[in-house]
Amino acid sequence: MSDPLWTLNAFVEAAGGSIKGDAGAEITGISIDSRTLEPGDAFVAIKGDRLDGHDYAAAALESGASLALIAEDRLPDLPEDGRYVVVEDPLEALRKLGIAARERSRARVVAVTGSVGKTGTKEALRLTLAPSGKVHASVASFNNHWGVPLTLARMPADTDFGVFEIGMNHAGEITPLVKMVRPHVAIITTVQPVHLEFFDSVEQIAKAKAEIFDGLEPGGIAVLNRDNLQYDLLKFLAATKGIATLHTFGENPAADSHIQKVVSYPAGSSVEASILGQEITYKIGAPGKHHVKNSLAVLTAVADLGADLAKAGLALDTMRAPKGRGEVSRLPIQKGELNLIDESYNANPASMRAALAVLGEAPVTRPGRRVAVLGDMRELGGDADRLHAELLKPITEAGIDAVYCAGPHMYALWQDLPHDLRGHYCEESKDLEDVLLSDVRAGDVVMIKGSLGTLMGPLVEALKKEYPPLDDTEAA
């Protein structure tokens, strides 16, 4: 039987709280959601913008939570016979738990940030480090002010490798998170014009991403994209923060880790690369040039962390893109089938270009078509219409046959589209559903992408409901 995640005494000491009631002596996990809580978990009652965890504490205890971590001022509102650890602020207590988990750990730790590719890179690191030891990584995109400390607090004491994703919308958000994580290796996948609503320039975004250097352990290594336009600025910022070791990746032969040869095929790519001077050949089980590029960062970090590079390369063949982030489904339709690429989780100009390139690489059996269904990209500020209209170039380069658009900013692209590429335009994504269901045909490859708030996900689900995926659906 494995050791508990926390003993009660260690948990209470780390959280800075006091016990009320008959709390369990061992804690097997930490949860902030009573719906997914497992018996033995400690339930942390976080107060968010819309929901207050204290309203669900009783339900969590009924579901078998070992205890509920609650705010002292909410104790009178909760059942008297409950099992509680009482603190002033549960979120602050969660941060303390995260810091304590990091302090007790001997794991080698890597942190990932960037405008695009954070989650995919984090998941690839989880895969590639697993052959070399016990890996702990964040679930989903737990990369913000509660997700990072929650992931840390969930890290078992015997973890060999910790993998953390760190995100931001504003300057100053990464610094406190990375100081909790204290990575030995920090990756910046790329810097692109994302969240321009909150920044004056791409250079300001680069400076915000460079906050990841603030928490690097002494002797830590920064891994940077040599091909990115902000590379020189990031290199300078790393130097000013005392980072002595910098490793680069990219197509540029001058990069420490660079591509030598790539062969793409429908389900992925075969790659020959040099990783910090070591020659390696490997396959990636997900299509797209962006996965190839980010695999260089992944393998560089694997080497920097002292893990087995050859085993890491083999593991990349099992890589699959998750739902909303490139998952591919085969849908049977009259007289054949169509391939659906689900990119509905989120979008910005860089990830939109990458997704269009993947669609362009997808093989099509005529009269099947490459179909792009595009929703608005959010948080682009005053440049939003221009950035949407500029998607015409990658659409043309990818050989897209039909484009369906949803959202007021996508109208700027719609106006510039040649008439033979125009599928349909709607202000709201829900109004595309009936048109899309009736227009798709056998042989089509359909890619659906937009910012989360544009609600493109329901279009994916509508297609799957109308044409249930084959049993051997694969994420690619």
C-alpha positions as CSV (number, residue, x, y, z in Angstrom):
1,M,0.0,0.0,0.0
2,S,1.4,3.4,-1.0
3,D,2.0,6.1,1.5
4,P,-0.8,8.7,2.0
5,L,-0.4,12.0,0.1
6,W,-0.5,13.8,3.5
7,T,-0.8,12.8,7.1
8,L,-3.3,14.9,9.0
9,N,-0.6,16.4,11.2
10,A,1.6,17.4,8.2
11,F,-1.4,18.8,6.4
12,V,-2.6,20.9,9.3
13,E,0.9,22.2,10.0
14,A,1.5,23.1,6.3
15,A,-1.9,24.8,6.0
16,G,-1.5,26.7,9.2
17,G,-4.9,25.6,10.5
18,S,-6.6,23.9,13.4
19,I,-8.7,20.8,13.6
20,K,-12.4,20.7,14.4
21,G,-14.2,17.4,14.5
22,D,-12.9,13.8,13.8
23,A,-10.8,14.4,10.7
24,G,-9.2,11.4,8.9
25,A,-5.6,10.6,10.0
26,E,-4.6,10.1,6.3
27,I,-5.3,12.2,3.2
28,T,-5.1,10.4,-0.1
29,G,-5.8,13.4,-2.4
30,I,-6.8,17.0,-2.6
31,S,-10.0,18.3,-4.3
32,I,-11.7,21.6,-5.0
33,D,-14.7,20.0,-6.7
34,S,-17.2,18.0,-4.8
35,R,-18.5,16.3,-8.0
36,T,-15.1,14.6,-8.7
37,L,-14.0,14.1,-5.2
38,E,-12.7,10.7,-4.2
39,P,-13.1,9.2,-0.7
40,G,-10.1,10.1,1.4
41,D,-9.6,13.5,-0.4
42,A,-9.2,16.7,1.5
43,F,-11.8,19.2,0.1
44,V,-10.5,22.7,-0.1
45,A,-13.4,25.3,-0.1
46,I,-12.1,27.9,-2.4
47,K,-14.3,31.0,-3.1
48,G,-14.2,31.9,-6.8
49,D,-15.8,34.6,-8.9
50,R,-19.1,32.6,-9.3
51,L,-19.0,29.8,-6.8
52,D,-18.1,29.4,-3.1
53,G,-16.7,26.0,-2.2
54,H,-18.2,26.4,1.3
55,D,-21.6,25.8,-0.2
56,Y,-20.4,22.3,-1.3
57,A,-18.4,21.4,1.8
58,A,-21.3,19.4,3.4
59,A,-21.8,17.4,0.2
60,A,-18.0,16.7,0.0
61,L,-18.0,15.3,3.5
62,E,-21.0,13.1,2.7
63,S,-19.1,11.8,-0.3
64,G,-16.3,10.6,1.9
65,A,-13.9,13.5,2.1
66,S,-11.3,13.0,4.9
67,L,-11.9,16.7,5.9
68,A,-12.9,20.1,4.5
69,L,-10.4,22.9,4.6
70,I,-12.6,25.9,5.4
71,A,-12.5,29.6,6.4
72,E,-13.1,30.3,10.0
73,D,-15.8,32.9,9.4
74,R,-17.9,30.2,7.5
75,L,-17.8,27.6,10.2
76,P,-21.1,28.6,11.8
77,D,-22.8,28.0,8.4
78,L,-21.6,24.4,8.2
79,P,-22.8,21.1,9.9
80,E,-21.6,21.0,13.5
81,D,-20.6,17.3,13.2
82,G,-18.3,17.9,10.2
83,R,-14.6,17.2,9.9
84,Y,-12.8,20.5,9.4
85,V,-9.4,22.1,9.2
86,V,-10.1,25.7,9.9
87,V,-8.0,28.6,8.4
88,E,-8.4,32.3,7.8
89,D,-8.3,31.9,3.9
90,P,-8.5,28.5,2.2
91,L,-6.8,29.7,-1.0
92,E,-3.9,31.0,1.0
93,A,-3.8,27.7,2.9
94,L,-3.7,25.9,-0.4
95,R,-0.7,28.0,-1.4
96,K,1.0,27.1,1.8
97,L,0.3,23.4,1.2
98,G,1.8,23.8,-2.3
99,I,5.0,25.4,-1.0
100,A,5.3,22.7,1.7
101,A,4.9,20.0,-0.9
102,R,7.7,21.5,-3.0
103,E,10.0,21.9,0.0
104,R,9.6,18.2,1.0
105,S,10.2,17.0,-2.6
106,R,13.5,15.9,-4.1
107,A,11.9,15.8,-7.6
108,R,13.6,17.4,-10.6
109,V,11.1,20.0,-11.8
110,V,10.3,21.6,-15.1
111,A,7.9,24.5,-15.7
112,V,6.4,25.5,-19.1
113,T,4.9,28.8,-20.3
114,G,4.4,30.4,-23.7
115,S,1.7,32.0,-25.9
116,V,0.9,28.6,-27.6
117,G,1.7,25.0,-26.8
118,K,1.9,25.0,-23.0
119,T,-0.5,22.1,-22.4
120,G,0.7,20.0,-25.3
121,T,4.3,20.4,-24.2
122,K,3.3,19.6,-20.6
123,E,1.6,16.4,-21.7
124,A,4.6,15.4,-23.8
125,L,6.9,16.0,-20.9
126,R,4.6,13.7,-18.8
127,L,4.9,11.0,-21.4
128,T,8.7,11.3,-22.0
129,L,9.8,11.5,-18.4
130,A,7.6,8.5,-17.3
131,P,10.1,5.8,-18.5
132,S,12.7,7.4,-16.2
133,G,10.8,7.7,-13.0
134,K,7.6,8.7,-11.2
135,V,6.1,11.8,-12.8
136,H,3.6,14.2,-11.3
137,A,2.0,16.8,-13.7
138,S,-0.9,19.1,-13.6
139,V,-4.2,17.9,-15.0
140,A,-6.0,19.8,-17.8
141,S,-4.8,23.4,-17.8
142,F,-4.3,24.0,-14.1
143,N,-1.9,26.9,-14.7
144,N,-3.3,29.8,-12.7
145,H,-3.4,31.2,-9.2
146,W,-5.3,28.2,-7.8
147,G,-4.3,25.5,-10.4
148,V,-0.6,25.8,-9.7
149,P,-0.7,25.5,-5.9
150,L,-3.3,22.7,-6.2
151,T,-1.0,20.8,-8.5
152,L,1.9,21.3,-6.1
153,A,-0.2,20.3,-3.1
154,R,-1.1,17.1,-4.9
155,M,2.5,16.1,-5.6
156,P,3.5,12.9,-3.7
157,A,6.7,13.1,-1.7
158,D,8.4,10.4,-3.7
159,T,7.9,12.1,-7.1
160,D,11.0,11.9,-9.3
161,F,9.9,14.5,-11.9
162,G,7.4,17.3,-11.5
163,V,5.9,19.0,-14.6
164,F,4.0,22.3,-14.2
165,E,2.2,24.5,-16.7
166,I,2.2,28.3,-15.8
167,G,-0.1,30.7,-17.7
168,M,-0.9,34.4,-17.5
169,N,-3.2,37.1,-18.9
170,H,-1.5,40.0,-17.2
171,A,2.0,41.1,-16.2
172,G,3.0,40.0,-12.7
173,E,1.0,36.8,-12.7
174,I,3.8,34.3,-13.4
175,T,6.3,35.5,-10.8
176,P,4.4,34.3,-7.6
177,L,3.5,31.0,-9.3
178,V,7.0,30.1,-10.5
179,K,8.5,31.0,-7.1
180,M,6.2,28.3,-5.6
181,V,7.2,25.8,-8.3
182,R,11.0,26.5,-8.2
183,P,11.8,24.6,-11.4
184,H,15.2,23.3,-12.4
185,V,14.3,23.8,-16.1
186,A,12.0,26.6,-17.5
187,I,10.6,26.4,-21.0
188,I,9.1,29.2,-23.0
189,T,7.5,27.6,-26.1
190,T,7.0,30.8,-28.0
191,V,5.8,34.4,-27.7
192,Q,3.0,35.6,-29.9
193,P,0.4,38.4,-30.1
194,V,-1.9,36.9,-27.5
195,H,-3.8,38.8,-24.8
196,L,-3.2,42.1,-26.6
197,E,-6.2,43.4,-24.8
198,F,-4.0,43.6,-21.7
199,F,-0.6,44.4,-23.3
200,D,0.7,47.3,-25.4
201,S,3.0,45.1,-27.5
202,V,4.4,41.7,-28.1
203,E,7.6,42.8,-26.3
204,Q,5.5,43.4,-23.2
205,I,4.1,39.9,-23.5
206,A,7.7,38.6,-23.8
207,K,8.7,40.4,-20.6
208,A,5.7,38.9,-18.8
209,K,6.6,35.4,-20.0
210,A,10.2,36.0,-18.9
211,E,8.9,36.1,-15.3
212,I,9.3,32.4,-15.4
213,F,13.1,33.0,-14.8
214,D,12.3,34.6,-11.4
215,G,11.7,31.2,-9.8
216,L,14.5,29.1,-11.4
217,E,16.5,27.1,-8.9
218,P,20.2,28.1,-8.6
219,G,22.0,26.6,-11.6
220,G,18.7,26.3,-13.4
221,I,18.4,26.1,-17.2
222,A,16.2,28.2,-19.5
223,V,15.0,26.6,-22.7
224,L,14.1,29.1,-25.4
225,N,12.7,29.0,-29.0
226,R,15.6,30.1,-31.2
227,D,13.2,30.8,-34.2
228,N,11.0,33.1,-32.2
229,L,11.2,36.9,-33.0
230,Q,11.4,37.6,-29.3
231,Y,14.4,35.3,-28.8
232,D,17.0,38.1,-28.4
233,L,14.8,39.9,-25.9
234,L,14.2,36.7,-23.9
235,K,17.9,35.9,-24.0
236,F,18.7,39.3,-22.6
237,L,16.1,39.1,-19.9
238,A,17.5,35.7,-18.9
239,A,21.0,37.1,-18.6
240,T,19.8,40.1,-16.5
241,K,18.2,37.6,-14.1
242,G,21.4,35.7,-13.7
243,I,20.6,32.6,-15.7
244,A,23.9,31.1,-16.6
245,T,22.8,28.2,-18.8
246,L,20.5,28.8,-21.8
247,H,19.5,26.0,-24.2
248,T,17.8,26.8,-27.5
249,F,15.6,24.7,-29.8
250,G,14.2,25.2,-33.3
251,E,14.7,24.8,-37.0
252,N,17.6,27.1,-37.0
253,P,20.8,24.9,-37.3
254,A,22.4,27.3,-34.7
255,A,19.9,26.1,-32.1
256,D,21.3,23.7,-29.5
257,S,18.5,21.3,-30.3
258,H,17.4,21.4,-34.0
259,I,15.6,19.5,-36.7
260,Q,17.6,17.7,-39.3
261,K,14.8,16.0,-41.2
262,V,11.1,15.6,-40.9
263,V,8.7,13.3,-42.8
264,S,5.0,14.0,-42.1
265,Y,2.2,11.5,-42.4
266,P,-1.6,11.6,-41.6
267,A,-1.2,10.5,-37.9
268,G,2.0,12.3,-37.1
269,S,5.7,12.8,-38.0
270,S,9.0,11.0,-38.2
271,V,11.8,13.2,-37.0
272,E,15.6,13.2,-37.1
273,A,17.1,15.7,-34.7
274,S,20.1,16.8,-32.8
275,I,19.3,17.3,-29.1
276,L,22.2,19.1,-27.3
277,G,24.6,17.4,-29.7
278,Q,23.0,13.9,-29.4
279,E,21.6,12.4,-32.6
280,I,18.1,10.9,-32.2
281,T,15.4,9.6,-34.5
282,Y,11.8,9.4,-33.2
283,K,8.1,9.4,-34.2
284,I,5.4,11.8,-32.9
285,G,1.9,10.4,-32.7
286,A,0.2,13.7,-33.5
287,P,0.3,15.6,-36.8
288,G,1.5,19.2,-37.2
289,K,4.8,21.1,-37.5
290,H,4.1,22.8,-34.1
291,H,4.3,19.4,-32.4
292,V,7.6,18.7,-34.1
293,K,9.0,22.1,-32.9
294,N,7.8,21.6,-29.3
295,S,9.2,18.1,-29.2
296,L,12.7,19.6,-29.4
297,A,12.0,21.7,-26.3
298,V,10.6,18.6,-24.6
299,L,13.6,16.4,-25.4
300,T,16.0,19.2,-24.4
301,A,14.3,19.4,-21.0
302,V,14.4,15.6,-20.7
303,A,18.2,15.7,-21.2
304,D,18.6,18.6,-18.8
305,L,16.7,16.9,-16.1
306,G,18.9,13.8,-16.4
307,A,16.3,11.5,-17.8
308,D,16.7,8.8,-20.5
309,L,16.7,10.6,-23.9
310,A,16.3,7.4,-26.0
311,K,13.3,6.1,-24.0
312,A,11.8,9.6,-24.2
313,G,12.0,9.6,-28.0
314,L,10.2,6.2,-28.1
315,A,7.5,7.6,-25.8
316,L,6.6,10.4,-28.2
317,D,5.1,7.9,-30.6
318,T,2.3,7.4,-28.0
319,M,1.5,11.1,-27.9
320,R,-2.1,12.0,-28.7
321,A,-3.8,15.4,-28.8
322,P,-6.7,15.7,-26.3
323,K,-10.3,16.7,-26.8
324,G,-10.5,20.4,-27.9
325,R,-6.8,20.5,-28.7
326,G,-6.4,18.6,-32.0
327,E,-8.3,15.4,-31.3
328,V,-9.2,13.6,-34.6
329,S,-12.4,11.6,-34.9
330,R,-13.6,9.5,-37.8
331,L,-17.3,10.0,-38.4
332,P,-19.3,7.7,-40.7
333,I,-21.4,9.6,-43.1
334,Q,-23.5,8.6,-46.2
335,K,-21.2,7.0,-48.8
336,G,-18.1,7.1,-46.6
337,E,-16.7,9.0,-43.6
338,L,-15.3,12.4,-42.7
339,N,-12.4,13.3,-40.3
340,L,-13.2,15.9,-37.6
341,I,-10.3,17.8,-36.0
342,D,-11.5,19.2,-32.7
343,E,-9.5,22.4,-31.9
344,S,-12.5,24.0,-30.1
345,Y,-10.8,24.6,-26.7
346,N,-9.2,28.0,-27.5
347,A,-7.7,30.1,-30.2
348,N,-5.2,33.0,-30.8
349,P,-3.5,34.0,-34.0
350,A,-0.5,31.7,-33.6
351,S,-2.5,28.6,-32.6
352,M,-5.0,29.3,-35.4
353,R,-2.2,29.3,-38.0
354,A,-0.9,26.1,-36.6
355,A,-4.3,24.4,-36.8
356,L,-4.8,25.7,-40.3
357,A,-1.4,24.2,-41.3
358,V,-2.4,20.8,-39.8
359,L,-5.6,21.0,-41.8
360,G,-3.6,21.8,-44.9
361,E,-1.4,18.7,-44.3
362,A,-4.4,16.4,-43.9
363,P,-4.9,14.0,-46.9
364,V,-8.2,14.5,-48.7
365,T,-10.0,12.0,-51.0
366,R,-11.9,14.1,-53.6
367,P,-14.6,15.3,-53.9
368,G,-13.9,15.6,-50.1
369,R,-12.7,19.1,-49.0
370,R,-10.6,20.7,-46.3
371,V,-13.2,22.7,-44.3
372,A,-12.2,25.3,-41.7
373,V,-14.9,26.3,-39.2
374,L,-13.6,29.4,-37.4
375,G,-14.9,31.3,-34.4
376,D,-13.7,34.6,-33.0
377,M,-10.3,34.9,-31.2
378,R,-10.8,36.8,-28.0
379,E,-8.6,39.2,-26.0
380,L,-6.9,40.8,-29.1
381,G,-7.8,44.4,-28.3
382,G,-7.9,47.1,-31.0
383,D,-6.1,44.9,-33.5
384,A,-8.7,42.2,-33.4
385,D,-10.3,42.8,-36.8
386,R,-6.9,43.1,-38.5
387,L,-5.6,39.9,-36.9
388,H,-8.7,38.0,-38.0
389,A,-8.4,39.3,-41.6
390,E,-4.8,38.2,-41.7
391,L,-5.9,34.6,-41.5
392,L,-6.6,34.7,-45.2
393,K,-2.9,34.1,-46.0
394,P,-2.5,30.9,-44.0
395,I,-6.0,29.7,-45.3
396,T,-4.8,30.2,-48.8
397,E,-1.4,28.6,-48.1
398,A,-3.0,25.5,-46.6
399,G,-5.3,24.9,-49.6
400,I,-8.5,25.2,-47.6
401,D,-11.6,24.6,-49.8
402,A,-14.3,26.1,-47.6
403,V,-14.5,28.4,-44.6
404,Y,-17.3,28.8,-42.2
405,C,-17.1,31.8,-39.8
406,A,-18.8,32.8,-36.5
407,G,-18.4,36.0,-34.5
408,P,-18.3,39.7,-35.2
409,H,-14.5,39.8,-35.6
410,M,-14.5,36.9,-38.0
411,Y,-16.6,39.1,-40.3
412,A,-13.4,40.9,-41.1
413,L,-12.0,37.7,-42.5
414,W,-15.3,36.8,-44.2
415,Q,-15.3,40.0,-46.2
416,D,-11.8,39.2,-47.6
417,L,-12.5,35.6,-48.4
418,P,-12.8,34.7,-52.1
419,H,-16.4,33.8,-53.0
420,D,-15.5,30.2,-53.8
421,L,-14.1,29.7,-50.3
422,R,-17.2,31.1,-48.5
423,G,-19.2,28.4,-46.7
424,H,-21.4,30.4,-44.3
425,Y,-21.1,33.3,-41.8
426,C,-23.1,33.8,-38.6
427,E,-22.7,36.3,-35.7
428,E,-23.1,33.4,-33.2
429,S,-21.6,29.9,-33.5
430,K,-24.9,28.1,-32.7
431,D,-26.4,29.4,-35.9
432,L,-23.8,27.5,-37.9
433,E,-25.0,24.1,-36.6
434,D,-27.8,23.3,-39.1
435,V,-25.8,24.6,-42.1
436,L,-22.7,22.6,-41.1
437,L,-24.7,19.4,-40.5
438,S,-26.3,19.6,-44.0
439,D,-23.1,20.8,-45.8
440,V,-20.5,18.2,-44.7
441,R,-19.9,15.2,-47.0
442,A,-17.9,12.0,-47.3
443,G,-14.2,12.6,-47.7
444,D,-14.2,16.0,-45.9
445,V,-11.7,16.9,-43.3
446,V,-13.4,19.4,-40.9
447,M,-11.4,21.5,-38.4
448,I,-13.3,23.5,-35.8
449,K,-11.5,26.2,-33.8
450,G,-12.2,29.4,-31.8
451,S,-11.8,30.9,-28.4
452,L,-13.6,29.2,-25.6
453,G,-16.1,32.1,-25.3
454,T,-17.1,31.7,-28.9
455,L,-18.6,28.3,-28.1
456,M,-17.3,26.3,-30.9
457,G,-17.3,23.1,-28.8
458,P,-21.1,22.5,-29.3
459,L,-20.5,22.3,-33.1
460,V,-18.1,19.5,-32.5
461,E,-20.6,17.7,-30.3
462,A,-23.4,18.3,-32.9
463,L,-21.4,16.6,-35.6
464,K,-20.6,13.7,-33.3
465,K,-24.2,13.3,-32.3
466,E,-25.4,13.4,-36.0
467,Y,-22.6,11.1,-37.1
468,P,-21.4,9.0,-34.1
469,P,-17.7,8.4,-34.2
470,L,-16.3,5.0,-35.2
471,D,-15.1,2.8,-32.3
472,D,-11.5,3.2,-33.4
473,T,-11.5,7.0,-33.1
474,E,-8.0,8.1,-32.5
475,A,-6.6,11.4,-31.2
476,A,-3.9,12.5,-33.4
